[in-house]
Amino acid sequence: MGRTVSSFRMAEAQEASEWKTFRRSLAETDRAAFDEMLGSANLYASASSAAIRPSRFEGMTMAILFHHYKMLARTAGRVHEVRQARSRR
């Protein structure tokens, strides 16, 4: 049988664990943001698992990038709406 979502989630947890040294080297104020960023990969674990990439880091990276792209696109849409509303005044 192929990969399952639960095994990919375990692989993500292992990958995150391997970045602990990097996390510890960050300023304390940045660690929460780093944790949040890594956590966003879990939102797309099923898609990452289905992609069947040779490196678990590739799936996690794409998931994180996708999540941030969605947040940027949503923010850009809101900015556009605000600008339109202001120009109507």
C-alpha positions as CSV (number, residue, x, y, z in Angstrom):
1,M,0.0,0.0,0.0
2,G,1.0,3.6,-0.6
3,R,1.5,6.4,1.9
4,T,-1.3,7.4,4.2
5,V,-2.0,10.9,5.6
6,S,-1.2,9.8,9.1
7,S,2.3,8.6,8.1
8,F,2.9,11.9,6.2
9,R,1.8,13.8,9.4
10,M,4.4,11.8,11.3
11,A,7.0,12.6,8.7
12,E,6.1,16.3,9.0
13,A,6.6,16.1,12.8
14,Q,10.0,14.4,12.3
15,E,11.0,17.1,9.8
16,A,9.9,19.9,12.2
17,S,11.9,18.2,14.9
18,E,15.0,18.3,12.7
19,W,14.7,22.1,12.5
20,K,14.9,22.5,16.3
21,T,18.4,23.9,16.1
22,F,17.4,26.5,13.6
23,R,14.4,27.4,15.7
24,R,16.5,27.7,18.8
25,S,18.9,30.1,17.0
26,L,16.0,32.5,16.2
27,A,15.2,35.4,18.4
28,E,12.6,34.4,21.0
29,T,10.1,36.7,19.5
30,D,10.4,34.9,16.1
31,R,10.0,31.4,17.4
32,A,6.2,31.6,17.6
33,A,6.1,32.8,13.9
34,F,8.3,29.9,12.9
35,D,6.1,27.4,14.8
36,E,3.0,28.9,13.1
37,M,4.7,28.6,9.7
38,L,5.6,25.0,10.2
39,G,2.1,24.3,11.6
40,S,0.5,25.7,8.4
41,A,2.0,22.7,6.5
42,N,-0.4,20.4,8.5
43,L,-3.4,22.2,6.8
44,Y,-2.4,20.6,3.5
45,A,-1.1,17.2,4.7
46,S,-3.5,15.3,2.5
47,A,-2.4,17.2,-0.6
48,S,1.3,16.8,0.4
49,S,0.8,13.1,0.9
50,A,-0.9,12.7,-2.5
51,A,1.9,14.6,-4.3
52,I,4.3,11.7,-3.4
53,R,7.5,13.8,-3.6
54,P,10.9,12.2,-2.9
55,S,11.5,14.6,0.0
56,R,9.0,15.3,2.8
57,F,10.4,18.8,3.0
58,E,9.2,19.4,-0.6
59,G,5.6,18.7,0.3
60,M,5.9,20.8,3.5
61,T,7.5,23.7,1.6
62,M,4.8,23.7,-1.1
63,A,2.1,23.5,1.6
64,I,3.6,26.5,3.4
65,L,4.1,28.5,0.2
66,F,0.5,27.7,-0.8
67,H,-0.9,28.8,2.5
68,H,1.1,32.0,2.4
69,Y,0.0,32.7,-1.2
70,K,-3.6,32.3,-0.1
71,M,-3.1,34.7,2.7
72,L,-1.5,37.3,0.5
73,A,-4.2,36.9,-2.2
74,R,-6.9,37.4,0.4
75,T,-5.1,40.4,1.8
76,A,-4.6,41.9,-1.6
77,G,-8.3,41.4,-2.3
78,R,-9.2,43.2,1.0
79,V,-6.9,46.1,0.1
80,H,-8.5,46.4,-3.3
81,E,-12.0,46.5,-1.7
82,V,-10.9,49.2,0.8
83,R,-9.4,51.3,-2.0
84,Q,-12.6,50.9,-4.1
85,A,-14.7,51.9,-1.1
86,R,-12.6,55.0,-0.5
87,S,-12.7,56.1,-4.1
88,R,-16.5,55.9,-4.1
89,R,-16.7,58.5,-1.2
